[in-house]
Amino acid sequence: MEGTGTTFRKELVSKLLHLHFKDDKTRVSGGALLLTAELLKVFVMAAVRSIRQAQAEDLACVGVDQLEKVLPQLLLDF
């Protein structure tokens, strides 16, 4: 995803959002779907960075320490 221009499909984001709405009549605008897709992309990229950090430290699983090491980059993405 990183640097490839890959994004989440609007249909997928809409389905994910509607799974958590209490009212079935709730509607989401196209702009809100695009923004939510971009936020999902940023968080997935942060997870990938955390995995790479854990691999660089020869760890089998990602812990809080690896997430804390990539948080500054996550904040810069916003």
PyMOL Python script that loads the backbone (N, CA, C, O; Angstrom):
from pymol import cmd

cmd.read_pdbstr("""\
ATOM      1  N   MET A   1       0.812  -1.199   0.000  1.00  0.00           N
ATOM      2  CA  MET A   1       0.000   0.000   0.000  1.00  0.00           C
ATOM      3  C   MET A   1       0.851   1.257   0.000  1.00  0.00           C
ATOM      4  O   MET A   1       0.488   2.267  -0.604  1.00  0.00           O
ATOM      5  N   GLU A   2       1.967   1.188   0.670  1.00  0.00           N
ATOM      6  CA  GLU A   2       2.789   2.369   0.843  1.00  0.00           C
ATOM      7  C   GLU A   2       3.405   2.792  -0.476  1.00  0.00           C
ATOM      8  O   GLU A   2       4.175   2.046  -1.081  1.00  0.00           O
ATOM      9  N   GLY A   3       3.062   3.995  -0.919  1.00  0.00           N
ATOM     10  CA  GLY A   3       3.636   4.540  -2.116  1.00  0.00           C
ATOM     11  C   GLY A   3       3.063   3.974  -3.411  1.00  0.00           C
ATOM     12  O   GLY A   3       3.543   4.321  -4.490  1.00  0.00           O
ATOM     13  N   THR A   4       2.060   3.121  -3.335  1.00  0.00           N
ATOM     14  CA  THR A   4       1.517   2.508  -4.540  1.00  0.00           C
ATOM     15  C   THR A   4       0.224   3.163  -4.989  1.00  0.00           C
ATOM     16  O   THR A   4      -0.266   2.863  -6.078  1.00  0.00           O
ATOM     17  N   GLY A   5      -0.335   4.039  -4.189  1.00  0.00           N
ATOM     18  CA  GLY A   5      -1.604   4.652  -4.540  1.00  0.00           C
ATOM     19  C   GLY A   5      -2.791   3.739  -4.285  1.00  0.00           C
ATOM     20  O   GLY A   5      -3.918   4.067  -4.655  1.00  0.00           O
ATOM     21  N   THR A   6      -2.550   2.608  -3.661  1.00  0.00           N
ATOM     22  CA  THR A   6      -3.622   1.674  -3.346  1.00  0.00           C
ATOM     23  C   THR A   6      -4.506   2.269  -2.268  1.00  0.00           C
ATOM     24  O   THR A   6      -4.027   2.934  -1.349  1.00  0.00           O
ATOM     25  N   THR A   7      -5.796   2.024  -2.390  1.00  0.00           N
ATOM     26  CA  THR A   7      -6.729   2.542  -1.398  1.00  0.00           C
ATOM     27  C   THR A   7      -7.841   1.520  -1.179  1.00  0.00           C
ATOM     28  O   THR A   7      -7.950   0.537  -1.912  1.00  0.00           O
ATOM     29  N   PHE A   8      -8.647   1.760  -0.185  1.00  0.00           N
ATOM     30  CA  PHE A   8      -9.794   0.901   0.089  1.00  0.00           C
ATOM     31  C   PHE A   8     -10.951   1.304  -0.816  1.00  0.00           C
ATOM     32  O   PHE A   8     -11.171   2.491  -1.055  1.00  0.00           O
ATOM     33  N   ARG A   9     -11.683   0.332  -1.314  1.00  0.00           N
ATOM     34  CA  ARG A   9     -12.852   0.617  -2.140  1.00  0.00           C
ATOM     35  C   ARG A   9     -13.944   1.260  -1.287  1.00  0.00           C
ATOM     36  O   ARG A   9     -14.122   0.917  -0.118  1.00  0.00           O
ATOM     37  N   LYS A  10     -14.667   2.191  -1.891  1.00  0.00           N
ATOM     38  CA  LYS A  10     -15.744   2.873  -1.170  1.00  0.00           C
ATOM     39  C   LYS A  10     -16.801   1.891  -0.680  1.00  0.00           C
ATOM     40  O   LYS A  10     -17.367   2.077   0.397  1.00  0.00           O
ATOM     41  N   GLU A  11     -17.072   0.850  -1.461  1.00  0.00           N
ATOM     42  CA  GLU A  11     -18.085  -0.132  -1.072  1.00  0.00           C
ATOM     43  C   GLU A  11     -17.669  -0.865   0.199  1.00  0.00           C
ATOM     44  O   GLU A  11     -18.495  -1.120   1.077  1.00  0.00           O
ATOM     45  N   LEU A  12     -16.383  -1.203   0.291  1.00  0.00           N
ATOM     46  CA  LEU A  12     -15.873  -1.896   1.469  1.00  0.00           C
ATOM     47  C   LEU A  12     -15.961  -0.996   2.703  1.00  0.00           C
ATOM     48  O   LEU A  12     -16.401  -1.436   3.766  1.00  0.00           O
ATOM     49  N   VAL A  13     -15.545   0.252   2.560  1.00  0.00           N
ATOM     50  CA  VAL A  13     -15.591   1.194   3.684  1.00  0.00           C
ATOM     51  C   VAL A  13     -17.031   1.401   4.130  1.00  0.00           C
ATOM     52  O   VAL A  13     -17.314   1.437   5.327  1.00  0.00           O
ATOM     53  N   SER A  14     -17.938   1.537   3.176  1.00  0.00           N
ATOM     54  CA  SER A  14     -19.351   1.716   3.503  1.00  0.00           C
ATOM     55  C   SER A  14     -19.882   0.506   4.268  1.00  0.00           C
ATOM     56  O   SER A  14     -20.600   0.661   5.256  1.00  0.00           O
ATOM     57  N   LYS A  15     -19.533  -0.688   3.818  1.00  0.00           N
ATOM     58  CA  LYS A  15     -19.991  -1.911   4.483  1.00  0.00           C
ATOM     59  C   LYS A  15     -19.441  -1.974   5.908  1.00  0.00           C
ATOM     60  O   LYS A  15     -20.172  -2.325   6.835  1.00  0.00           O
ATOM     61  N   LEU A  16     -18.159  -1.637   6.093  1.00  0.00           N
ATOM     62  CA  LEU A  16     -17.563  -1.647   7.429  1.00  0.00           C
ATOM     63  C   LEU A  16     -18.253  -0.654   8.358  1.00  0.00           C
ATOM     64  O   LEU A  16     -18.528  -0.963   9.518  1.00  0.00           O
ATOM     65  N   LEU A  17     -18.526   0.523   7.846  1.00  0.00           N
ATOM     66  CA  LEU A  17     -19.215   1.526   8.669  1.00  0.00           C
ATOM     67  C   LEU A  17     -20.626   1.075   9.030  1.00  0.00           C
ATOM     68  O   LEU A  17     -21.046   1.199  10.180  1.00  0.00           O
ATOM     69  N   HIS A  18     -21.346   0.559   8.060  1.00  0.00           N
ATOM     70  CA  HIS A  18     -22.740   0.164   8.306  1.00  0.00           C
ATOM     71  C   HIS A  18     -22.860  -1.035   9.245  1.00  0.00           C
ATOM     72  O   HIS A  18     -23.904  -1.234   9.866  1.00  0.00           O
ATOM     73  N   LEU A  19     -21.805  -1.827   9.351  1.00  0.00           N
ATOM     74  CA  LEU A  19     -21.829  -2.931  10.309  1.00  0.00           C
ATOM     75  C   LEU A  19     -21.925  -2.434  11.751  1.00  0.00           C
ATOM     76  O   LEU A  19     -22.370  -3.166  12.635  1.00  0.00           O
ATOM     77  N   HIS A  20     -21.506  -1.191  11.985  1.00  0.00           N
ATOM     78  CA  HIS A  20     -21.464  -0.666  13.348  1.00  0.00           C
ATOM     79  C   HIS A  20     -22.520   0.403  13.632  1.00  0.00           C
ATOM     80  O   HIS A  20     -22.617   0.889  14.759  1.00  0.00           O
ATOM     81  N   PHE A  21     -23.296   0.766  12.642  1.00  0.00           N
ATOM     82  CA  PHE A  21     -24.366   1.727  12.867  1.00  0.00           C
ATOM     83  C   PHE A  21     -25.535   1.044  13.554  1.00  0.00           C
ATOM     84  O   PHE A  21     -25.872  -0.096  13.233  1.00  0.00           O
ATOM     85  N   LYS A  22     -26.149   1.736  14.492  1.00  0.00           N
ATOM     86  CA  LYS A  22     -27.311   1.191  15.190  1.00  0.00           C
ATOM     87  C   LYS A  22     -28.583   1.355  14.344  1.00  0.00           C
ATOM     88  O   LYS A  22     -29.473   0.505  14.387  1.00  0.00           O
ATOM     89  N   ASP A  23     -28.661   2.439  13.584  1.00  0.00           N
ATOM     90  CA  ASP A  23     -29.824   2.711  12.754  1.00  0.00           C
ATOM     91  C   ASP A  23     -29.512   2.344  11.299  1.00  0.00           C
ATOM     92  O   ASP A  23     -28.547   2.847  10.723  1.00  0.00           O
ATOM     93  N   ASP A  24     -30.318   1.479  10.718  1.00  0.00           N
ATOM     94  CA  ASP A  24     -30.095   1.043   9.337  1.00  0.00           C
ATOM     95  C   ASP A  24     -30.287   2.168   8.324  1.00  0.00           C
ATOM     96  O   ASP A  24     -29.837   2.059   7.184  1.00  0.00           O
ATOM     97  N   LYS A  25     -30.944   3.236   8.729  1.00  0.00           N
ATOM     98  CA  LYS A  25     -31.218   4.340   7.822  1.00  0.00           C
ATOM     99  C   LYS A  25     -30.066   5.349   7.761  1.00  0.00           C
ATOM    100  O   LYS A  25     -30.135   6.311   6.995  1.00  0.00           O
ATOM    101  N   THR A  26     -29.025   5.149   8.542  1.00  0.00           N
ATOM    102  CA  THR A  26     -27.893   6.075   8.557  1.00  0.00           C
ATOM    103  C   THR A  26     -27.220   6.080   7.192  1.00  0.00           C
ATOM    104  O   THR A  26     -26.954   5.027   6.612  1.00  0.00           O
ATOM    105  N   ARG A  27     -26.949   7.287   6.684  1.00  0.00           N
ATOM    106  CA  ARG A  27     -26.308   7.430   5.382  1.00  0.00           C
ATOM    107  C   ARG A  27     -24.950   8.078   5.555  1.00  0.00           C
ATOM    108  O   ARG A  27     -24.734   8.843   6.495  1.00  0.00           O
ATOM    109  N   VAL A  28     -24.031   7.771   4.644  1.00  0.00           N
ATOM    110  CA  VAL A  28     -22.685   8.325   4.673  1.00  0.00           C
ATOM    111  C   VAL A  28     -22.410   8.955   3.313  1.00  0.00           C
ATOM    112  O   VAL A  28     -22.630   8.330   2.275  1.00  0.00           O
ATOM    113  N   SER A  29     -21.930  10.190   3.323  1.00  0.00           N
ATOM    114  CA  SER A  29     -21.662  10.877   2.059  1.00  0.00           C
ATOM    115  C   SER A  29     -20.398  10.319   1.402  1.00  0.00           C
ATOM    116  O   SER A  29     -19.589   9.655   2.049  1.00  0.00           O
ATOM    117  N   GLY A  30     -20.248  10.595   0.132  1.00  0.00           N
ATOM    118  CA  GLY A  30     -19.073  10.144  -0.609  1.00  0.00           C
ATOM    119  C   GLY A  30     -17.781  10.703  -0.045  1.00  0.00           C
ATOM    120  O   GLY A  30     -16.766  10.009   0.013  1.00  0.00           O
ATOM    121  N   GLY A  31     -17.822  11.968   0.372  1.00  0.00           N
ATOM    122  CA  GLY A  31     -16.630  12.584   0.962  1.00  0.00           C
ATOM    123  C   GLY A  31     -16.230  11.923   2.271  1.00  0.00           C
ATOM    124  O   GLY A  31     -15.045  11.737   2.547  1.00  0.00           O
ATOM    125  N   ALA A  32     -17.226  11.572   3.073  1.00  0.00           N
ATOM    126  CA  ALA A  32     -16.946  10.898   4.339  1.00  0.00           C
ATOM    127  C   ALA A  32     -16.359   9.512   4.090  1.00  0.00           C
ATOM    128  O   ALA A  32     -15.490   9.064   4.838  1.00  0.00           O
ATOM    129  N   LEU A  33     -16.826   8.832   3.050  1.00  0.00           N
ATOM    130  CA  LEU A  33     -16.278   7.521   2.705  1.00  0.00           C
ATOM    131  C   LEU A  33     -14.818   7.639   2.265  1.00  0.00           C
ATOM    132  O   LEU A  33     -13.979   6.827   2.655  1.00  0.00           O
ATOM    133  N   LEU A  34     -14.522   8.654   1.453  1.00  0.00           N
ATOM    134  CA  LEU A  34     -13.140   8.862   1.008  1.00  0.00           C
ATOM    135  C   LEU A  34     -12.222   9.182   2.178  1.00  0.00           C
ATOM    136  O   LEU A  34     -11.103   8.674   2.248  1.00  0.00           O
ATOM    137  N   LEU A  35     -12.687  10.018   3.091  1.00  0.00           N
ATOM    138  CA  LEU A  35     -11.889  10.372   4.264  1.00  0.00           C
ATOM    139  C   LEU A  35     -11.652   9.157   5.147  1.00  0.00           C
ATOM    140  O   LEU A  35     -10.538   8.944   5.625  1.00  0.00           O
ATOM    141  N   THR A  36     -12.683   8.366   5.364  1.00  0.00           N
ATOM    142  CA  THR A  36     -12.546   7.163   6.171  1.00  0.00           C
ATOM    143  C   THR A  36     -11.595   6.170   5.510  1.00  0.00           C
ATOM    144  O   THR A  36     -10.807   5.518   6.195  1.00  0.00           O
ATOM    145  N   ALA A  37     -11.663   6.052   4.193  1.00  0.00           N
ATOM    146  CA  ALA A  37     -10.751   5.164   3.466  1.00  0.00           C
ATOM    147  C   ALA A  37      -9.306   5.633   3.636  1.00  0.00           C
ATOM    148  O   ALA A  37      -8.403   4.812   3.794  1.00  0.00           O
ATOM    149  N   GLU A  38      -9.089   6.926   3.606  1.00  0.00           N
ATOM    150  CA  GLU A  38      -7.731   7.465   3.782  1.00  0.00           C
ATOM    151  C   GLU A  38      -7.232   7.202   5.198  1.00  0.00           C
ATOM    152  O   GLU A  38      -6.065   6.859   5.386  1.00  0.00           O
ATOM    153  N   LEU A  39      -8.094   7.358   6.190  1.00  0.00           N
ATOM    154  CA  LEU A  39      -7.700   7.059   7.569  1.00  0.00           C
ATOM    155  C   LEU A  39      -7.364   5.576   7.742  1.00  0.00           C
ATOM    156  O   LEU A  39      -6.392   5.232   8.415  1.00  0.00           O
ATOM    157  N   LEU A  40      -8.154   4.717   7.146  1.00  0.00           N
ATOM    158  CA  LEU A  40      -7.867   3.281   7.196  1.00  0.00           C
ATOM    159  C   LEU A  40      -6.502   2.990   6.567  1.00  0.00           C
ATOM    160  O   LEU A  40      -5.725   2.195   7.096  1.00  0.00           O
ATOM    161  N   LYS A  41      -6.221   3.634   5.448  1.00  0.00           N
ATOM    162  CA  LYS A  41      -4.942   3.443   4.762  1.00  0.00           C
ATOM    163  C   LYS A  41      -3.781   3.863   5.660  1.00  0.00           C
ATOM    164  O   LYS A  41      -2.773   3.160   5.736  1.00  0.00           O
ATOM    165  N   VAL A  42      -3.912   4.995   6.334  1.00  0.00           N
ATOM    166  CA  VAL A  42      -2.848   5.486   7.221  1.00  0.00           C
ATOM    167  C   VAL A  42      -2.622   4.514   8.377  1.00  0.00           C
ATOM    168  O   VAL A  42      -1.478   4.227   8.730  1.00  0.00           O
ATOM    169  N   PHE A  43      -3.697   4.010   8.965  1.00  0.00           N
ATOM    170  CA  PHE A  43      -3.546   3.080  10.086  1.00  0.00           C
ATOM    171  C   PHE A  43      -2.970   1.732   9.643  1.00  0.00           C
ATOM    172  O   PHE A  43      -2.206   1.112  10.383  1.00  0.00           O
ATOM    173  N   VAL A  44      -3.330   1.281   8.450  1.00  0.00           N
ATOM    174  CA  VAL A  44      -2.749   0.039   7.941  1.00  0.00           C
ATOM    175  C   VAL A  44      -1.254   0.234   7.675  1.00  0.00           C
ATOM    176  O   VAL A  44      -0.452  -0.653   7.963  1.00  0.00           O
ATOM    177  N   MET A  45      -0.882   1.386   7.129  1.00  0.00           N
ATOM    178  CA  MET A  45       0.543   1.664   6.898  1.00  0.00           C
ATOM    179  C   MET A  45       1.308   1.703   8.215  1.00  0.00           C
ATOM    180  O   MET A  45       2.454   1.257   8.274  1.00  0.00           O
ATOM    181  N   ALA A  46       0.697   2.227   9.266  1.00  0.00           N
ATOM    182  CA  ALA A  46       1.342   2.241  10.584  1.00  0.00           C
ATOM    183  C   ALA A  46       1.521   0.823  11.105  1.00  0.00           C
ATOM    184  O   ALA A  46       2.543   0.505  11.712  1.00  0.00           O
ATOM    185  N   ALA A  47       0.541  -0.021  10.872  1.00  0.00           N
ATOM    186  CA  ALA A  47       0.660  -1.416  11.295  1.00  0.00           C
ATOM    187  C   ALA A  47       1.786  -2.113  10.544  1.00  0.00           C
ATOM    188  O   ALA A  47       2.538  -2.893  11.128  1.00  0.00           O
ATOM    189  N   VAL A  48       1.900  -1.832   9.252  1.00  0.00           N
ATOM    190  CA  VAL A  48       2.986  -2.424   8.451  1.00  0.00           C
ATOM    191  C   VAL A  48       4.338  -1.945   8.964  1.00  0.00           C
ATOM    192  O   VAL A  48       5.277  -2.734   9.077  1.00  0.00           O
ATOM    193  N   ARG A  49       4.439  -0.662   9.274  1.00  0.00           N
ATOM    194  CA  ARG A  49       5.701  -0.133   9.827  1.00  0.00           C
ATOM    195  C   ARG A  49       6.035  -0.809  11.154  1.00  0.00           C
ATOM    196  O   ARG A  49       7.199  -1.096  11.432  1.00  0.00           O
ATOM    197  N   SER A  50       5.017  -1.063  11.971  1.00  0.00           N
ATOM    198  CA  SER A  50       5.238  -1.738  13.251  1.00  0.00           C
ATOM    199  C   SER A  50       5.751  -3.151  13.040  1.00  0.00           C
ATOM    200  O   SER A  50       6.636  -3.614  13.760  1.00  0.00           O
ATOM    201  N   ILE A  51       5.200  -3.826  12.062  1.00  0.00           N
ATOM    202  CA  ILE A  51       5.648  -5.186  11.752  1.00  0.00           C
ATOM    203  C   ILE A  51       7.094  -5.157  11.284  1.00  0.00           C
ATOM    204  O   ILE A  51       7.898  -5.992  11.697  1.00  0.00           O
ATOM    205  N   ARG A  52       7.427  -4.206  10.427  1.00  0.00           N
ATOM    206  CA  ARG A  52       8.815  -4.093   9.953  1.00  0.00           C
ATOM    207  C   ARG A  52       9.765  -3.785  11.110  1.00  0.00           C
ATOM    208  O   ARG A  52      10.879  -4.306  11.161  1.00  0.00           O
ATOM    209  N   GLN A  53       9.319  -2.939  12.035  1.00  0.00           N
ATOM    210  CA  GLN A  53      10.140  -2.610  13.200  1.00  0.00           C
ATOM    211  C   GLN A  53      10.376  -3.856  14.046  1.00  0.00           C
ATOM    212  O   GLN A  53      11.495  -4.087  14.504  1.00  0.00           O
ATOM    213  N   ALA A  54       9.351  -4.651  14.256  1.00  0.00           N
ATOM    214  CA  ALA A  54       9.482  -5.885  15.028  1.00  0.00           C
ATOM    215  C   ALA A  54      10.421  -6.860  14.325  1.00  0.00           C
ATOM    216  O   ALA A  54      11.227  -7.527  14.974  1.00  0.00           O
ATOM    217  N   GLN A  55      10.320  -6.943  13.005  1.00  0.00           N
ATOM    218  CA  GLN A  55      11.207  -7.823  12.246  1.00  0.00           C
ATOM    219  C   GLN A  55      12.652  -7.347  12.342  1.00  0.00           C
ATOM    220  O   GLN A  55      13.568  -8.164  12.439  1.00  0.00           O
ATOM    221  N   ALA A  56      12.864  -6.037  12.316  1.00  0.00           N
ATOM    222  CA  ALA A  56      14.217  -5.482  12.429  1.00  0.00           C
ATOM    223  C   ALA A  56      14.827  -5.796  13.791  1.00  0.00           C
ATOM    224  O   ALA A  56      16.046  -5.896  13.928  1.00  0.00           O
ATOM    225  N   GLU A  57      13.972  -5.949  14.786  1.00  0.00           N
ATOM    226  CA  GLU A  57      14.437  -6.275  16.140  1.00  0.00           C
ATOM    227  C   GLU A  57      14.407  -7.781  16.392  1.00  0.00           C
ATOM    228  O   GLU A  57      14.582  -8.224  17.527  1.00  0.00           O
ATOM    229  N   ASP A  58      14.186  -8.568  15.339  1.00  0.00           N
ATOM    230  CA  ASP A  58      14.129 -10.035  15.431  1.00  0.00           C
ATOM    231  C   ASP A  58      13.097 -10.523  16.447  1.00  0.00           C
ATOM    232  O   ASP A  58      13.358 -11.449  17.215  1.00  0.00           O
ATOM    233  N   LEU A  59      11.934  -9.896  16.443  1.00  0.00           N
ATOM    234  CA  LEU A  59      10.849 -10.297  17.331  1.00  0.00           C
ATOM    235  C   LEU A  59       9.796 -11.067  16.552  1.00  0.00           C
ATOM    236  O   LEU A  59       9.578 -10.814  15.367  1.00  0.00           O
ATOM    237  N   ALA A  60       9.151 -12.001  17.220  1.00  0.00           N
ATOM    238  CA  ALA A  60       8.139 -12.834  16.565  1.00  0.00           C
ATOM    239  C   ALA A  60       6.784 -12.142  16.479  1.00  0.00           C
ATOM    240  O   ALA A  60       5.980 -12.462  15.605  1.00  0.00           O
ATOM    241  N   CYS A  61       6.525 -11.192  17.382  1.00  0.00           N
ATOM    242  CA  CYS A  61       5.239 -10.501  17.329  1.00  0.00           C
ATOM    243  C   CYS A  61       5.427  -9.017  17.658  1.00  0.00           C
ATOM    244  O   CYS A  61       6.405  -8.619  18.291  1.00  0.00           O
ATOM    245  N   VAL A  62       4.468  -8.224  17.213  1.00  0.00           N
ATOM    246  CA  VAL A  62       4.512  -6.779  17.411  1.00  0.00           C
ATOM    247  C   VAL A  62       3.997  -6.457  18.801  1.00  0.00           C
ATOM    248  O   VAL A  62       2.945  -6.942  19.216  1.00  0.00           O
ATOM    249  N   GLY A  63       4.746  -5.638  19.511  1.00  0.00           N
ATOM    250  CA  GLY A  63       4.340  -5.218  20.847  1.00  0.00           C
ATOM    251  C   GLY A  63       4.147  -3.718  20.913  1.00  0.00           C
ATOM    252  O   GLY A  63       4.274  -3.019  19.908  1.00  0.00           O
ATOM    253  N   VAL A  64       3.845  -3.238  22.077  1.00  0.00           N
ATOM    254  CA  VAL A  64       3.626  -1.807  22.291  1.00  0.00           C
ATOM    255  C   VAL A  64       4.879  -1.010  21.944  1.00  0.00           C
ATOM    256  O   VAL A  64       4.788   0.097  21.414  1.00  0.00           O
ATOM    257  N   ASP A  65       6.043  -1.570  22.242  1.00  0.00           N
ATOM    258  CA  ASP A  65       7.292  -0.859  21.960  1.00  0.00           C
ATOM    259  C   ASP A  65       7.438  -0.538  20.474  1.00  0.00           C
ATOM    260  O   ASP A  65       7.860   0.562  20.118  1.00  0.00           O
ATOM    261  N   GLN A  66       7.094  -1.485  19.608  1.00  0.00           N
ATOM    262  CA  GLN A  66       7.211  -1.250  18.168  1.00  0.00           C
ATOM    263  C   GLN A  66       6.194  -0.218  17.700  1.00  0.00           C
ATOM    264  O   GLN A  66       6.495   0.607  16.837  1.00  0.00           O
ATOM    265  N   LEU A  67       4.991  -0.262  18.267  1.00  0.00           N
ATOM    266  CA  LEU A  67       3.990   0.741  17.911  1.00  0.00           C
ATOM    267  C   LEU A  67       4.437   2.134  18.334  1.00  0.00           C
ATOM    268  O   LEU A  67       4.238   3.102  17.601  1.00  0.00           O
ATOM    269  N   GLU A  68       5.038   2.235  19.508  1.00  0.00           N
ATOM    270  CA  GLU A  68       5.512   3.531  19.980  1.00  0.00           C
ATOM    271  C   GLU A  68       6.627   4.078  19.101  1.00  0.00           C
ATOM    272  O   GLU A  68       6.769   5.293  18.962  1.00  0.00           O
ATOM    273  N   LYS A  69       7.415   3.197  18.511  1.00  0.00           N
ATOM    274  CA  LYS A  69       8.516   3.649  17.659  1.00  0.00           C
ATOM    275  C   LYS A  69       8.028   4.193  16.321  1.00  0.00           C
ATOM    276  O   LYS A  69       8.724   4.998  15.702  1.00  0.00           O
ATOM    277  N   VAL A  70       6.851   3.774  15.861  1.00  0.00           N
ATOM    278  CA  VAL A  70       6.328   4.268  14.584  1.00  0.00           C
ATOM    279  C   VAL A  70       5.286   5.368  14.768  1.00  0.00           C
ATOM    280  O   VAL A  70       4.829   5.942  13.779  1.00  0.00           O
ATOM    281  N   LEU A  71       4.899   5.675  15.995  1.00  0.00           N
ATOM    282  CA  LEU A  71       3.891   6.716  16.233  1.00  0.00           C
ATOM    283  C   LEU A  71       4.285   8.087  15.690  1.00  0.00           C
ATOM    284  O   LEU A  71       3.428   8.776  15.137  1.00  0.00           O
ATOM    285  N   PRO A  72       5.550   8.518  15.822  1.00  0.00           N
ATOM    286  CA  PRO A  72       5.885   9.829  15.247  1.00  0.00           C
ATOM    287  C   PRO A  72       5.585   9.910  13.757  1.00  0.00           C
ATOM    288  O   PRO A  72       5.089  10.935  13.289  1.00  0.00           O
ATOM    289  N   GLN A  73       5.872   8.855  13.001  1.00  0.00           N
ATOM    290  CA  GLN A  73       5.573   8.860  11.567  1.00  0.00           C
ATOM    291  C   GLN A  73       4.066   8.876  11.340  1.00  0.00           C
ATOM    292  O   GLN A  73       3.586   9.524  10.410  1.00  0.00           O
ATOM    293  N   LEU A  74       3.319   8.168  12.180  1.00  0.00           N
ATOM    294  CA  LEU A  74       1.860   8.172  12.058  1.00  0.00           C
ATOM    295  C   LEU A  74       1.317   9.586  12.250  1.00  0.00           C
ATOM    296  O   LEU A  74       0.429  10.014  11.513  1.00  0.00           O
ATOM    297  N   LEU A  75       1.828  10.291  13.208  1.00  0.00           N
ATOM    298  CA  LEU A  75       1.380  11.667  13.448  1.00  0.00           C
ATOM    299  C   LEU A  75       1.745  12.579  12.291  1.00  0.00           C
ATOM    300  O   LEU A  75       0.990  13.495  11.967  1.00  0.00           O
ATOM    301  N   LEU A  76       2.889  12.345  11.663  1.00  0.00           N
ATOM    302  CA  LEU A  76       3.279  13.153  10.515  1.00  0.00           C
ATOM    303  C   LEU A  76       2.392  12.893   9.301  1.00  0.00           C
ATOM    304  O   LEU A  76       2.251  13.761   8.440  1.00  0.00           O
ATOM    305  N   ASP A  77       1.794  11.705   9.227  1.00  0.00           N
ATOM    306  CA  ASP A  77       0.909  11.376   8.122  1.00  0.00           C
ATOM    307  C   ASP A  77      -0.371  12.212   8.139  1.00  0.00           C
ATOM    308  O   ASP A  77      -1.043  12.349   7.117  1.00  0.00           O
ATOM    309  N   PHE A  78      -0.704  12.771   9.309  1.00  0.00           N
ATOM    310  CA  PHE A  78      -1.890  13.612   9.399  1.00  0.00           C
ATOM    311  C   PHE A  78      -1.496  15.044   9.161  1.00  0.00           C
ATOM    312  O   PHE A  78      -2.348  15.932   9.192  1.00  0.00           O
TER     313      PHE A  78
END
""", "prot")
cmd.dss("prot")
cmd.show_as("cartoon", "prot")
cmd.util.cbc("prot")
cmd.orient("prot")
